[in-house]
Amino acid sequence: MLINAAFHIGIWALIFFIVGMIKPKWPLFFLKKPDRFKILIISTVLFMISATLYGEGNRQAKLEQAPEPAVSQDFDPASAPVPVPMPAPVSKPDTPKI
C-alpha cells in the first residue's frame, strides 16, 4: 500500500517539476508571482516524502514476510530449576574477655 503511494507521489512530483520548470504559472496558478525556485522546493519535498514512503513500505513488507520466532516445545517451565533463597550464616561477634 505504501509502496504504491510512494510511486504515485513520485510520478506526480516528477510531472510537477517538469511542468513547473517549463511554465511555473501552470502548477502555481494561485500565486501572483510564481517562480522556479518555489517549484524546486515543492518538488524536493514531494520526492523526499515519496522516498520515505517507499522505504517504510519496504520495511513493513519485510516485517510481514519474516517468520515468527519458533517457541521450543521441549522446554517446560515447571522443570526448570528455581533458585531458593538461603539465610546468610550468622557470625558471633568477638567479645573481649575480662
Beta strands, then each sheet from edge to edge (+ up, - down):
end
